[in-house]
Amino acid sequence: MVVRLTLRLGPVVRERAGAGARVVQVETEAATPAELLRWLGLADLADDLMVVVNHQMVTDGQAPLRDGDEVGLYLPLEGG
């Protein structure tokens, strides 16, 4: 199932993901934050990233992502 997500990316994350903007819209089959990180090629940063879904910190990489969710990916101390 394809979900549409709004991603808010910190500077280092944005560079690593190859995104040209701080806020990007994506369509993906990633159903969890862990799958999203793999899809973006950021799985190696998973232990270091702060993941925020709809303005709530997520510590479970298996939490479900839903169509329309806003996902923030930041390294701590990086900000947005």
C-alpha positions as a Markdown table, in Angstrom:
| # | Residue | x | y | z |
|---|---|---|---|---|
| 1 | Met | 0.0 | 0.0 | 0.0 |
| 2 | Val | 1.4 | 3.4 | -1.0 |
| 3 | Val | 1.4 | 6.2 | 1.6 |
| 4 | Arg | 2.0 | 9.8 | 1.0 |
| 5 | Leu | 4.2 | 11.4 | 3.6 |
| 6 | Thr | 5.6 | 14.9 | 4.3 |
| 7 | Leu | 9.2 | 14.6 | 5.4 |
| 8 | Arg | 10.9 | 17.3 | 7.4 |
| 9 | Leu | 14.7 | 16.7 | 7.2 |
| 10 | Gly | 17.5 | 18.1 | 9.2 |
| 11 | Pro | 20.6 | 19.3 | 7.2 |
| 12 | Val | 22.7 | 16.2 | 7.5 |
| 13 | Val | 19.8 | 13.9 | 6.9 |
| 14 | Arg | 18.7 | 15.9 | 3.9 |
| 15 | Glu | 22.2 | 15.7 | 2.4 |
| 16 | Arg | 22.5 | 12.0 | 3.0 |
| 17 | Ala | 19.0 | 11.3 | 1.5 |
| 18 | Gly | 19.8 | 13.5 | -1.6 |
| 19 | Ala | 16.8 | 15.7 | -0.9 |
| 20 | Gly | 17.0 | 19.3 | -2.3 |
| 21 | Ala | 14.6 | 20.8 | 0.2 |
| 22 | Arg | 14.0 | 20.8 | 3.9 |
| 23 | Val | 10.4 | 19.6 | 3.4 |
| 24 | Val | 9.6 | 17.1 | 0.8 |
| 25 | Gln | 6.5 | 15.1 | -0.2 |
| 26 | Val | 7.1 | 11.4 | -1.0 |
| 27 | Glu | 5.0 | 8.4 | -1.9 |
| 28 | Thr | 6.4 | 5.1 | -0.6 |
| 29 | Glu | 5.4 | 1.6 | 0.4 |
| 30 | Ala | 7.3 | 2.0 | 3.7 |
| 31 | Ala | 4.8 | 1.1 | 6.5 |
| 32 | Thr | 7.1 | 1.9 | 9.5 |
| 33 | Pro | 9.8 | 4.4 | 10.3 |
| 34 | Ala | 12.4 | 1.6 | 10.0 |
| 35 | Glu | 11.2 | 0.8 | 6.5 |
| 36 | Leu | 11.3 | 4.5 | 5.6 |
| 37 | Leu | 14.9 | 4.8 | 6.8 |
| 38 | Arg | 15.9 | 1.8 | 4.6 |
| 39 | Trp | 13.9 | 3.3 | 1.6 |
| 40 | Leu | 15.8 | 6.6 | 2.0 |
| 41 | Gly | 19.2 | 4.8 | 2.4 |
| 42 | Leu | 19.5 | 6.0 | 6.0 |
| 43 | Ala | 19.3 | 2.7 | 7.8 |
| 44 | Asp | 22.9 | 3.1 | 9.1 |
| 45 | Leu | 21.8 | 6.2 | 11.0 |
| 46 | Ala | 18.8 | 4.6 | 12.6 |
| 47 | Asp | 20.4 | 4.4 | 16.1 |
| 48 | Asp | 21.3 | 8.1 | 16.0 |
| 49 | Leu | 18.2 | 9.6 | 14.4 |
| 50 | Met | 15.4 | 11.4 | 16.2 |
| 51 | Val | 12.2 | 10.3 | 14.5 |
| 52 | Val | 9.1 | 12.5 | 14.9 |
| 53 | Val | 5.7 | 11.5 | 13.5 |
| 54 | Asn | 2.9 | 14.1 | 13.6 |
| 55 | His | 4.9 | 16.1 | 16.2 |
| 56 | Gln | 5.4 | 13.1 | 18.5 |
| 57 | Met | 8.7 | 11.5 | 19.2 |
| 58 | Val | 8.7 | 7.9 | 18.0 |
| 59 | Thr | 11.1 | 5.4 | 19.7 |
| 60 | Asp | 9.6 | 2.3 | 18.1 |
| 61 | Gly | 10.9 | 1.8 | 14.6 |
| 62 | Gln | 7.9 | -0.5 | 13.9 |
| 63 | Ala | 5.2 | 2.1 | 14.7 |
| 64 | Pro | 2.8 | 2.3 | 11.7 |
| 65 | Leu | 3.0 | 5.1 | 9.2 |
| 66 | Arg | -0.3 | 6.3 | 7.7 |
| 67 | Asp | -1.2 | 8.2 | 4.6 |
| 68 | Gly | -0.8 | 11.9 | 5.2 |
| 69 | Asp | 1.6 | 11.6 | 8.2 |
| 70 | Glu | 4.3 | 14.2 | 8.7 |
| 71 | Val | 7.7 | 12.6 | 9.6 |
| 72 | Gly | 10.6 | 14.5 | 10.9 |
| 73 | Leu | 14.1 | 13.0 | 10.7 |
| 74 | Tyr | 16.9 | 14.8 | 12.6 |
| 75 | Leu | 20.2 | 14.0 | 14.2 |
| 76 | Pro | 20.1 | 15.2 | 17.9 |
| 77 | Leu | 21.5 | 18.7 | 18.3 |
| 78 | Glu | 20.9 | 19.4 | 14.6 |
| 79 | Gly | 17.4 | 20.9 | 14.8 |
| 80 | Gly | 15.2 | 21.6 | 11.8 |
